[in-house]
Structure formats: C-alpha cells, structure tokens
Amino acid sequence: SICALETEAAVDDISSLGHEEASKKVANLQKKAMEYAWKLERHLNQLDELHVTDSVRPRRKEEILKIQKALRQVDQIRGSLKQLDHKLKENTTTA
C-alpha cells in the first residue's frame, strides 16, 4: 500500500538523520499512521451503515475486506514505529 511504502522509505531515511531529527520524523510518521487508521475506520463505518441490495452486497463486502487489510498494515506500521521510537529514546538515555 502507499502508506506502507511511504513509511518504509521514511524509516530508511531516518538512519541518516541526527537523533532529534529522527525523533521528529518518527513522531510525524506516527501521526500520519494514526490519521490513516482513523480515515480507514471512518470509511469502514460508513460501509457498515449502508443498506444495500443483494446485488451490491458482494461489492461492499469486498471493499470492507480491503479496508480491513489496510488497517492491519497500518497497525503493523504503527507497531514498527513504536519500536523505533522506543529505540531512539533508549539511545538518548544511554548516550
């Protein structure tokens, strides 16, 4: 997904940054990931609220599955960012 690619590229860039700059970058990525998750959840709720005919139901289900997959990806990214943030904070206290 686009957000996964964007985050992976940003994490690669972090290794070349100073500590303060890296911490800011991680915080920004965490914010973006939270925004993606919120938007996906909102879309999921909107789809759940739709009253559709039997002919449209399979399409709605397909879209719900896509959103759920994207949410799992965002959750994985958020977990990775949390670990990275923790490592950055550990390096600050040990440095």
Number of C-alpha atoms within 10 A of each C-alpha: 9 8 16 15 10 11 21 14 11 15 18 10 12 18 10 10 12 9 15 11 12 20 18 13 18 21 15 12 20 21 13 16 23 15 13 17 20 13 14 19 15 12 15 19 12 10 15 13 9 10 9 13 8 8 8 10 13 12 12 16 13 11 15 18 13 14 18 15 13 19 20 13 17 24 16 14 19 20 13 16 19 15 12 17 19 13 12 16 14 11 11 11 8 6 6
